[in-house]
Amino acid sequence: MNLKINKKIRYKFLTLTINTLNINYKNIYYFVLHNTILFTYLCNVKLKKDVLEVGRLKMEVGRIKILNLEL
């Protein structure tokens, strides 16, 4: 998967998420909307529920696919 896809959007939301959830880096979560990487989360396993909650807020926009990639 090309990590440079939609780089500006990705980093915008990544920064927003880090500032909001005070994320600890462990896992990378991709929220894929219409086959486009829209969100990238670097989060601790303990924050999985929080990340999923954020994802649910975007369900109104379209179908979201979450991929968990281990570092």
VMD Tcl script that builds the backbone (N, CA, C; Angstrom):
set m [mol new atoms 213]
animate dup $m
set s [atomselect $m all]
$s set {name element resname resid chain x y z} {
  {N N MET 1 A 0.846 -1.193 0.000}
  {CA C MET 1 A 0.000 0.000 0.000}
  {C C MET 1 A 0.884 1.248 0.000}
  {N N ASN 2 A 0.587 2.150 -0.881}
  {CA C ASN 2 A 1.387 3.359 -1.001}
  {C C ASN 2 A 1.044 4.348 0.099}
  {N N LEU 3 A 2.009 4.609 0.987}
  {CA C LEU 3 A 1.767 5.488 2.126}
  {C C LEU 3 A 1.697 6.962 1.730}
  {N N LYS 4 A 2.062 7.258 0.474}
  {CA C LYS 4 A 2.075 8.651 0.036}
  {C C LYS 4 A 0.744 9.102 -0.558}
  {N N ILE 5 A -0.209 8.176 -0.646}
  {CA C ILE 5 A -1.519 8.516 -1.215}
  {C C ILE 5 A -2.206 9.552 -0.333}
  {N N ASN 6 A -2.692 10.606 -0.956}
  {CA C ASN 6 A -3.410 11.643 -0.223}
  {C C ASN 6 A -2.618 12.109 0.999}
  {N N LYS 7 A -1.344 12.395 0.759}
  {CA C LYS 7 A -0.417 12.741 1.830}
  {C C LYS 7 A -0.899 13.913 2.686}
  {N N LYS 8 A -1.367 14.964 2.033}
  {CA C LYS 8 A -1.805 16.146 2.772}
  {C C LYS 8 A -2.988 15.837 3.675}
  {N N ILE 9 A -3.973 15.132 3.137}
  {CA C ILE 9 A -5.152 14.770 3.925}
  {C C ILE 9 A -4.743 13.854 5.068}
  {N N ARG 10 A -3.892 12.891 4.746}
  {CA C ARG 10 A -3.470 11.903 5.741}
  {C C ARG 10 A -2.794 12.582 6.924}
  {N N TYR 11 A -1.835 13.463 6.641}
  {CA C TYR 11 A -1.118 14.112 7.725}
  {C C TYR 11 A -1.984 15.102 8.491}
  {N N LYS 12 A -2.929 15.709 7.806}
  {CA C LYS 12 A -3.839 16.633 8.473}
  {C C LYS 12 A -4.628 15.910 9.566}
  {N N PHE 13 A -5.209 14.771 9.218}
  {CA C PHE 13 A -6.006 14.025 10.178}
  {C C PHE 13 A -5.142 13.301 11.193}
  {N N LEU 14 A -3.937 12.903 10.770}
  {CA C LEU 14 A -3.021 12.245 11.700}
  {C C LEU 14 A -2.657 13.212 12.820}
  {N N THR 15 A -2.345 14.452 12.451}
  {CA C THR 15 A -1.996 15.470 13.430}
  {C C THR 15 A -3.177 15.760 14.351}
  {N N LEU 16 A -4.357 15.867 13.756}
  {CA C LEU 16 A -5.571 16.122 14.522}
  {C C LEU 16 A -5.822 15.000 15.532}
  {N N THR 17 A -5.637 13.775 15.081}
  {CA C THR 17 A -5.884 12.618 15.935}
  {C C THR 17 A -4.872 12.539 17.073}
  {N N ILE 18 A -3.617 12.790 16.754}
  {CA C ILE 18 A -2.576 12.750 17.783}
  {C C ILE 18 A -2.861 13.798 18.859}
  {N N ASN 19 A -3.234 14.986 18.434}
  {CA C ASN 19 A -3.521 16.058 19.385}
  {C C ASN 19 A -4.759 15.758 20.220}
  {N N THR 20 A -5.724 15.071 19.634}
  {CA C THR 20 A -6.984 14.794 20.316}
  {C C THR 20 A -6.890 13.623 21.282}
  {N N LEU 21 A -6.253 12.539 20.866}
  {CA C LEU 21 A -6.239 11.324 21.678}
  {C C LEU 21 A -4.942 11.103 22.453}
  {N N ASN 22 A -3.975 12.006 22.278}
  {CA C ASN 22 A -2.670 11.826 22.927}
  {C C ASN 22 A -2.138 10.419 22.662}
  {N N ILE 23 A -1.994 10.126 21.399}
  {CA C ILE 23 A -1.673 8.772 20.950}
  {C C ILE 23 A -0.239 8.320 21.264}
  {N N ASN 24 A -0.142 7.068 21.687}
  {CA C ASN 24 A 1.156 6.419 21.871}
  {C C ASN 24 A 1.368 5.549 20.647}
  {N N TYR 25 A 2.554 5.605 20.052}
  {CA C TYR 25 A 2.794 4.882 18.805}
  {C C TYR 25 A 2.989 3.393 19.012}
  {N N LYS 26 A 2.146 2.592 18.382}
  {CA C LYS 26 A 2.345 1.145 18.387}
  {C C LYS 26 A 1.803 0.526 17.120}
  {N N ASN 27 A 0.533 0.771 16.835}
  {CA C ASN 27 A -0.098 0.194 15.642}
  {C C ASN 27 A -0.500 1.282 14.667}
  {N N ILE 28 A -0.564 0.919 13.396}
  {CA C ILE 28 A -1.009 1.866 12.375}
  {C C ILE 28 A -2.379 1.425 11.904}
  {N N TYR 29 A -3.339 2.357 11.935}
  {CA C TYR 29 A -4.692 2.049 11.460}
  {C C TYR 29 A -4.991 2.893 10.240}
  {N N TYR 30 A -5.465 2.241 9.198}
  {CA C TYR 30 A -5.870 2.976 8.006}
  {C C TYR 30 A -7.382 2.928 7.900}
  {N N PHE 31 A -7.989 4.073 7.782}
  {CA C PHE 31 A -9.419 4.115 7.516}
  {C C PHE 31 A -9.538 4.387 6.032}
  {N N VAL 32 A -10.038 3.390 5.314}
  {CA C VAL 32 A -10.112 3.505 3.870}
  {C C VAL 32 A -11.539 3.848 3.455}
  {N N LEU 33 A -11.681 4.974 2.782}
  {CA C LEU 33 A -12.995 5.427 2.349}
  {C C LEU 33 A -13.018 5.447 0.832}
  {N N HIS 34 A -13.862 4.601 0.239}
  {CA C HIS 34 A -13.938 4.477 -1.210}
  {C C HIS 34 A -12.557 4.221 -1.808}
  {N N ASN 35 A -11.853 3.238 -1.212}
  {CA C ASN 35 A -10.526 2.836 -1.674}
  {C C ASN 35 A -9.486 3.939 -1.608}
  {N N THR 36 A -9.713 4.926 -0.748}
  {CA C THR 36 A -8.752 6.010 -0.589}
  {C C THR 36 A -8.335 6.116 0.866}
  {N N ILE 37 A -7.033 6.200 1.111}
  {CA C ILE 37 A -6.581 6.342 2.498}
  {C C ILE 37 A -6.962 7.731 2.975}
  {N N LEU 38 A -7.805 7.794 4.000}
  {CA C LEU 38 A -8.283 9.079 4.476}
  {C C LEU 38 A -7.724 9.401 5.857}
  {N N PHE 39 A -7.602 8.365 6.699}
  {CA C PHE 39 A -7.070 8.579 8.037}
  {C C PHE 39 A -5.940 7.617 8.316}
  {N N THR 40 A -4.948 8.050 9.046}
  {CA C THR 40 A -3.899 7.158 9.502}
  {C C THR 40 A -3.736 7.402 10.986}
  {N N TYR 41 A -3.870 6.373 11.777}
  {CA C TYR 41 A -3.726 6.524 13.215}
  {C C TYR 41 A -2.542 5.710 13.713}
  {N N LEU 42 A -1.714 6.343 14.515}
  {CA C LEU 42 A -0.657 5.630 15.216}
  {C C LEU 42 A -1.153 5.579 16.651}
  {N N CYS 43 A -1.501 4.385 17.128}
  {CA C CYS 43 A -2.135 4.341 18.434}
  {C C CYS 43 A -1.712 3.158 19.270}
  {N N ASN 44 A -1.934 3.278 20.552}
  {CA C ASN 44 A -1.677 2.205 21.498}
  {C C ASN 44 A -2.859 1.260 21.467}
  {N N VAL 45 A -2.625 -0.018 21.746}
  {CA C VAL 45 A -3.690 -1.009 21.723}
  {C C VAL 45 A -4.826 -0.601 22.662}
  {N N LYS 46 A -4.497 0.059 23.759}
  {CA C LYS 46 A -5.491 0.487 24.738}
  {C C LYS 46 A -6.453 1.519 24.166}
  {N N LEU 47 A -6.055 2.170 23.067}
  {CA C LEU 47 A -6.894 3.206 22.474}
  {C C LEU 47 A -7.721 2.689 21.300}
  {N N LYS 48 A -7.710 1.375 21.089}
  {CA C LYS 48 A -8.442 0.808 19.949}
  {C C LYS 48 A -9.899 1.248 19.938}
  {N N LYS 49 A -10.560 1.190 21.096}
  {CA C LYS 49 A -11.964 1.577 21.154}
  {C C LYS 49 A -12.153 3.037 20.762}
  {N N ASP 50 A -11.255 3.902 21.239}
  {CA C ASP 50 A -11.348 5.323 20.906}
  {C C ASP 50 A -11.211 5.541 19.405}
  {N N VAL 51 A -10.262 4.825 18.799}
  {CA C VAL 51 A -10.042 4.965 17.366}
  {C C VAL 51 A -11.258 4.476 16.590}
  {N N LEU 52 A -11.824 3.365 17.042}
  {CA C LEU 52 A -13.005 2.832 16.368}
  {C C LEU 52 A -14.189 3.787 16.509}
  {N N GLU 53 A -14.302 4.437 17.653}
  {CA C GLU 53 A -15.372 5.411 17.850}
  {C C GLU 53 A -15.230 6.555 16.861}
  {N N VAL 54 A -14.013 7.031 16.675}
  {CA C VAL 54 A -13.762 8.093 15.709}
  {C C VAL 54 A -14.166 7.629 14.318}
  {N N GLY 55 A -13.856 6.343 14.014}
  {CA C GLY 55 A -14.216 5.774 12.723}
  {C C GLY 55 A -15.717 5.752 12.509}
  {N N ARG 56 A -16.447 5.407 13.554}
  {CA C ARG 56 A -17.905 5.328 13.441}
  {C C ARG 56 A -18.517 6.685 13.120}
  {N N LEU 57 A -17.892 7.740 13.586}
  {CA C LEU 57 A -18.401 9.079 13.310}
  {C C LEU 57 A -18.369 9.379 11.814}
  {N N LYS 58 A -17.479 8.697 11.097}
  {CA C LYS 58 A -17.326 8.940 9.666}
  {C C LYS 58 A -18.151 7.972 8.820}
  {N N MET 59 A -18.862 7.067 9.455}
  {CA C MET 59 A -19.654 6.079 8.711}
  {C C MET 59 A -20.718 6.747 7.848}
  {N N GLU 60 A -21.141 7.933 8.259}
  {CA C GLU 60 A -22.155 8.651 7.493}
  {C C GLU 60 A -21.641 9.041 6.112}
  {N N VAL 61 A -20.347 9.238 6.008}
  {CA C VAL 61 A -19.750 9.656 4.741}
  {C C VAL 61 A -19.677 8.500 3.760}
  {N N GLY 62 A -19.436 7.295 4.273}
  {CA C GLY 62 A -19.336 6.148 3.385}
  {C C GLY 62 A -18.822 4.934 4.118}
  {N N ARG 63 A -18.637 3.853 3.404}
  {CA C ARG 63 A -18.164 2.603 4.016}
  {C C ARG 63 A -16.686 2.723 4.379}
  {N N ILE 64 A -16.377 2.379 5.599}
  {CA C ILE 64 A -14.994 2.477 6.065}
  {C C ILE 64 A -14.413 1.087 6.280}
  {N N LYS 65 A -13.223 0.887 5.762}
  {CA C LYS 65 A -12.532 -0.375 5.940}
  {C C LYS 65 A -11.321 -0.108 6.836}
  {N N ILE 66 A -11.186 -0.876 7.895}
  {CA C ILE 66 A -10.074 -0.659 8.816}
  {C C ILE 66 A -9.056 -1.776 8.670}
  {N N LEU 67 A -7.817 -1.397 8.397}
  {CA C LEU 67 A -6.748 -2.375 8.242}
  {C C LEU 67 A -5.737 -2.196 9.360}
  {N N ASN 68 A -5.444 -3.265 10.093}
  {CA C ASN 68 A -4.480 -3.210 11.180}
  {C C ASN 68 A -3.145 -3.771 10.679}
  {N N LEU 69 A -2.136 -2.925 10.626}
  {CA C LEU 69 A -0.818 -3.356 10.171}
  {C C LEU 69 A 0.162 -3.325 11.329}
  {N N GLU 70 A 0.765 -4.473 11.639}
  {CA C GLU 70 A 1.712 -4.528 12.750}
  {C C GLU 70 A 3.054 -3.965 12.316}
  {N N LEU 71 A 3.694 -3.221 13.225}
  {CA C LEU 71 A 5.004 -2.635 12.925}
  {C C LEU 71 A 6.072 -3.695 13.111}
}
mol reanalyze $m
mol bondsrecalc $m
mol representation Tube
mol addrep $m
